[in-house]
Amino acid sequence: MTKTFLSLIMLLTYINGVNAQQMATLINESFSFESTILSDDREIWVHTPKIEENSLDNSQSIFPVIYVLDGEHNFLNVVGISQALARASLMPNVIVVGISGLHREYDYSPTYINVDYMKTGGGPNFLSFLSNELVPYINKEYPSSNHNTIVGHSIGAMFALYTLVEDTTDVFNNYLAISPSLWWDNQSLALSWRDKLNRQSFKKSKLTFVTMANEATLDGDGEIMHNQYLQLKTDVKNSTNFKIDYLDLFEEDHLSTVTPAVHNGFKFLFQNWNIDHHYSSNNFSNLKKALESLSEIYNFNVAPDYAQLVNMGRYYYEQKKYKIAIDIYEFGLITYAEGLQINGFAAQAYLKDGQTEKAKEYFNKGLRIAISKQSPMTSWFEDQLKEF
């Protein structure tokens, strides 16, 4: 490997503490994880979304997890981008776990290569650390749904692909590989992985996103990365239980590529999360099926959006399809038992359907909640009850 390209890879190892103050505002906890498998410690950073009790904006209390290699460099990016996409309903709220790249060349390299400037070949051991120590720890100590995504850049991206191809424990669901070092070990890994990805079966559905920056402009090894990436795009297509997509980021360099890669990668890896489109047809049956499917994928009960559920119920109410409106509101009350609008509209739908006692029950319930919250809707519920 030439010196120019090596310097870019090694640069990630030495950039430390640049955004320490920014990092502190996004980290809920940082700690040194004592690994028996690695016979060493690794610094870990964790961001957990805030859970607002009784909030109608955040019914989610258990979260998928994103594991970020080279966490000291990429943690902030991943937290910020995931938060922005979650606010746009393009992905769920997630826990982000950053893992220090203390011995990255050794930890992330799947095979030994005979070079005198770094120790290599610790990939299998590091995968065992993730599968048998860190992921179980996060699942135990944090509100994790055990739906896991791994994010790697450069040699870390090579490790992400290694986990996709070689991991028999099936610990990860999603893989984001940003400019993977496909030159490694005289390209033998890239060649063997293409073959394995095309013929092996996966235990469960997986999503993979691979990007490549302008590595071809760097030197011989960068050109190998570029060419192997193009060959991967040509040779490895989607199968029934494996979905992969690629993004050419040839206008970015080896370091600037991380931000657009993470942004576009998460939009692909969490593509099924865009719940908004499930409401567009006002088809309640399709909505329930979509939420059930998402709940199965992400290992937690995926709740409907409060405002959109209320609007769907009003749509059927205005169509005088009161029983469907009642079904929608009762479905919503499973999650949003104290929602004032949904209680009030459910009462109105029951009243129109001729179920007077049920309507009175929900108006009274709404009034109690409104009083307890000192809500302006208190007078509205009082006015509705005057009709009985």
N, C-alpha and C positions, 0 to 999 in steps of 0.2 A: 504494500500500500504506500502511496507516495506521501511525502511530508505535508503537502498542501491540504490534501483531503483529511489526513490524520488530524491536522490542527483544528479543523472544523469540528470533527467528532469529539476530540478531547476538550474543546472549548466548553462544552456542556458540563464537564466535570468541575471546572474551576470557577464558574460564575456563582458566587455565593452571597447571600444576604442583601441583594440589591433592593428588594422590595419588602424588607422585614416589617416595616410599619404597616404597609398595605396588607401583608399576609396576616398580621395579627388580628385585623378587623374581620377577616373571613374564616379564621380557624376557631372552631369551638374547643379543640383540644389538640395538643401535640405531646408526643411521648416517645421514649426510646423503647422499642420492642425487643425484648431479649429472645432471640431465636435459638432453640436447641439444634435445629436442622442446619442453620448457617454457622453455628458456633460463634455468633457475633450479634451485634445490635444493629437495628435499622431505625432511623428517625421516621416517625409517622405523623402526618398531619390529617386532621379530620374536620370536615365541614358537614354539619347536620342542619337541614332546614328548620326554621323556627316553627313550632306547632302552636298555633293560637287557639286556646281553648274556646269552644263554642263559636268559632269563626265560620261564617258562611263562605269565606273565600278560601279556606284551607281545611277540607275534610280529610285530607290525606295524613295519616299518622305513622305509616310504615313506608319505606322507601327503597327503590333500587339503588345499587351502589356502583360508583365508577371508581376504578382503581387506576391511579395515574403513576406511571413510572417516571423517574427523574422529577419527583414531586417538588424539589426545591426550585425548579425552573418552570414547570408546567402547571402546578397546582392552581395558581391564581387565575390563569387563563381558563382552565376548565370550570372552576367555580363560577366565574363571571359569565361565561358563555352559557353554561347550563341554567343559571338563574334567568338570564334574558330569554332563552328559549322556553323555559317553563312558564314565564309570565305571558308569553305569546301562545300558550297551550300547544306547543310543538313537541314537548317532552314532559315527562313527569318531574316533580321535585325529586331531587336525588341527594344521597349522601356521597360526598367526594372524599376519597382516601388517597393522600399523596404518600408515596414511598420514596425514601431517599435513594439516590443513585450512588451511594458511597463507593461501591466497587462495581460500577456498572458494566465495565468491559468483561469482567468475569461473570457476574450474575446474569447478564442478558445474553451471553454467547452460548448457543446450544452445543457447540463442538469445540474441541481444542484445536488451535492452530499454533504452529511453532514460530512465534515472533518474540523478540527480546524486549519490546517496549510495553507489554501488558500481559497480565495473567488471563487466561481464557478457559472456557469450557464449563462454567458453573451453572449453565442454564437449567439442566435437569434438577439440580439441587434447589435452585431458586423457585422453580415451579412447585417443588414439593413444599417449600416454605409457604408459598401462597396458598396452596390447596389444603395443607394440613395444619397450618398454624394461623396465618394472618386472617384469611377469609372466615374460618370458624370463630376466631376471636371477635371480628367485627359483627358477625351474625349474632353472637351472644351478648355483646356489650352495647350495641346500637340498634335502633329500630329498622333493621335491614329486612328486606323481603327476599334476600338471597337471589335476586336477579342481578347478575354481575357483568359489568363492561370493563375491558382492559384497554388502556390508552398508552401507546408507546411511540416514541420518535427516534429515528435513526437506528442505532443498535437496539434500542428499546422496542422499536417497531418490528425488528427481526424477531425479538423474543415474543411479541404478541402473535406473530404468524406461527412461531414455533408452538405456542400453546394451542392455537387452532388446530394444527395438524397432528401434534403428538400427544396432547393431553387426553388421557384415558379417564380422568376423574370428572371431566365435563364441568369444571368449576365456573367457566365463563359462558355467557350467552351472546355477548357482542364483542367485536374486536375492531379497534381503530389503529391502523398501522400507517404512520406518517413518515414518508421517505425511508422505507426499510432498507437496511444495509444488505442488499441481495448479492453483493460481491463476496460475502463471507465464505471462507473455506473453499476458495477456487470455484465459487458458484454452485458447488455440489448440493447445498441445501435447497437453493432455488430450483434446481433441476428436479430433485426428488420430491419437493413439496408440490410442484405443479402436477406431477404424476399422481401423488397421493390424494390431492384435493379432487381430482377428476374421478377417482375410482372408489374412494372409501365412503362408508356410510357414517353419518353422525347420529348420536343418540337422541338429539333433540334439535329443533330448528335453531340455526345460528345465522347471525347477520355479521357481515364483514365489510369494512370500508378501507380501501387502500389508496393513498395519494403519493404523488412524487413531485418534488420541487425541481429546480433547474440544475440538478446534480450533474448532468451531461456536460456542463460548462466548466466543471472544476478540474478534473484530471482523469486518468485512466480508470480508477475505481468508481468515480462518479458516473462515468459513461457506462460502466458495467451495470451499476444500479439502474440507470435509466433504461438500458436495453432489456434487462431482466424484468423490469416492471412492464414494459411494453409486451414482452412475451407472455407474462402472467395474464395480462388483459386479453390476449389472443387465445390462450390455451385454457384458462379456467373460467368457466361460465357457471351460471346458476344451475342447481339441481333441485330435486324435490324437497330436500331437507337442508339445503345450504344456499344462502343468497349472498352474493358479493357484488359490490359496485366499486368503481374506480373514479378518481378525479385527477386530471392533469393540472398541476399547479406550477407549470414551467416558468411562470412570470415571477415566482417567489424563490428566495434563496433558502439554504438549508435551515436557517433559524426563523426567518419571517414566515415560513410556510405553516407553522404550528397553529396560529390563530384561525386562518381560513379553513384549514383542514379540520380542526375541532368543530367549528361552526357547521360546516357542511356535513361532516361525519355524523354528528349527533342528529341532524335533521334526517339523515338516512337511517341510522340505527334505531331511532325512535319514530319512524315514519307512521306507524300505526296509532300513535298516541293522539294525533290531531282529532280530538273528539268533536270539534265544532261541526265537521261535515256530517256527523251522525245525526245532527239535529235538523239539518237543512231541509229534509223531506217531511219533517213532522211525522215520521213513521215511528211510533212508540215501540213496536215490536222489534224493528231493526236496531233501535237504540239499546234496548235491553240485551239483545244478542251481542252487540258490539262491546258493551260494558262487561258482559260475561266473558267474552273472548280476551279482553284486555286484562281482566282479573286473573285469568288462567295464565296468561303470558308473564305477568309481572308479579305473581304470587301474593297479591293483596287485593282487597275489595276496592275496585275502582269505582268511585262514586260519580254520579252525573253532576254537571255544573248546575248550580242553584238557579241562577237567572234564566238560563236557557230552558231548564225544566219547567220553571214557572211559565215562561212564554209558550212552550209547547202545550201545556195544560190550557192556557187561555185560548190558544188556537182552536182546540177541540171544543172548548166552552162556547166560543163565538159561533162555531158550527153547530151548536146545540147537540153535540155528542157528549152528553154529560157523563155517561158511564166511563167513556175512555178518559175524560178529564179527571174523573175520580181515581181511576187506576193509576194515572200518571202522578197525581198528587200523593196518593198513598205510597207509591214507590219512592217518591222523593222524601217523604216523612221518615222513612227508615234511616236515612242519613241526616236529614235536617229537621229533627223533631221540634226544634224551637224556632223554626223560620216563620216569621209573622205573615209574610205574603202567602206562603204555601198553606198555612193553616186557614187563613181567611178565604183564599180562593177555593180550597177544598170544601169549606163550609158552604160557600155560594153554589158550588156544583152539586152538593148533596141536597141543598134546598131546591134547586131547579129540577132535580131528579125525584122530588117528592119525599125525600128521606129527612123529614123535619127534625126528628130527635137527633139524628147524626149531625145535621147542620148546626143545631144549637150547641151540641157537645164541642164542636170545633171552634165556634165563635167564642164560647166561654174559655176554652183552652187558650185561644189567641189573646183574649183580654187579660188573662192571668200573666201570660208571658210579656205582653206589652206593658203592664203595670210594673212588673219586676224589672224591666229594662228601661222604664221611664220613657217609653217610645211615644212619638207623636201619633202613632196608630191607635193609641188607647181610646181616643174619642171615636174613631171609626168603628171599632169593635163594640163600643157602648151603643152607638147608633144602630148597628145591625141587630143587637139583642133587644132593642125597643120594639122590634117588629113581632116578637113572640109573645 
